[in-house]
Amino acid sequence: EEAIQTNGKITNLIANLARKAFSNLKATTTANSYGDLGRVKEALKHFVRDWSTDGERERAKIFSPILDVLREVPADNRADMRVLVPGSGLGRLAWEIFELGSSAEWHY
């Protein structure tokens, strides 16, 4: 019961953030509005992949080759690097790059 309540709180926070970020999307209650529902499902999948322990294996497979190359750059040189991360989901890869000492800009 506690986990369900916590999940509900997190989901509501995500939904509120989405309402602000995507104010042009219309809230609907009809069963035929798959466009908005698809975006919600995609965002939740990105949330799981990017930020949960359930997504660790997928992140390791996708992000590790990129991060490994950046780790080869001397730490002093990383501060001057700017890394563009297109299609970055919910920003986990950009955050990981930032944690390595580079400046990261992401676009979704």
N, C-alpha and C positions, 0 to 999 in steps of 0.2 A: 504494500500500500504506500509506503514512504517513497519507494522508487517511482511509482506511478505519479505521485504528486510532484516529485522533483522533475520528472520528464515533462509533466504538464507545464510547470513553471518555465522550464527552459524553452519548450516549444512556444509558449506565449511570448516570451522575450524575443525569440527569433522572428515570430510573426509580426510583432510590433516594430522591430527593426526593419523588416521587409516592407511594411506599410509606409514607413518614412522614406526608405531608399527607393522604392518603386511605387510612388504615389499615383502613377499613371495606370496601374493595374486596378481593375475593378473587382470588388468583392462580390461574389455571386453565391447563390444557394442552389442553383440548378445542377442536375446531374450531368448536363451536357457541356459544361464549361471545362473541358480538359486542358485548355491552354494554360490557365493559371495553376491548375492542379499539377500539371507537368513541371512547372517552374518550382513549385513547392517541393515536389519529390526530388528534383535535381538538387535543390539547395540542401535538403536533408541528407542526401547521399554524399554531397561534398562535405557537409559537417561531420559525418561519420568518418569518411576517408581522411579528412585533414586533421581532425582534432581528437578522435577517440582512440582508445587502445584497440578497438576492433579494426581500425584502419592501418595499424602499424605495418603489417605485411605489405599491403599495397603501396603505402608511402615508401617503404624501404626499396621496393622494386622500381618505383618511378623516380623518387627523389634522390636516392643514393648516388647514382652515376653523376648527376649534376653537382651534388654537394661534394663528392669526392674530387672532382676536377677543381672546384673552387678551393678546396683544402690544400691543393698542390701549390696554390699561389701563396707566397710568403705573407704572413699576417700584416706586415707593415704596408704591403701593396694593396691589400683588400680594401683598406679605408678609402682609397681613391677610385675603386671600381664602382660602376653603376650597372646593375643587372636588371634587365627588363624581363618580367615574367608574364607573358600574355596567357590568357585563359587560365587564370590562377585559382579558380574555384573560390574558396574562402580564405585564401592568403597564407596557408601554412608554409608552402615552399618559399614564398617571399620572406616570411618570418624567419625561417631557418637560414636563409641567405643573410638576412640582417644580423642574426645571432653569430654568424661567422665573421662579421665585421664589415660587410659590404653594404652599400646603399642599394635598396631594392625598390622598384616601382612595379606595381601589378595592375593588370587590366582584366576585367571579367566580361 
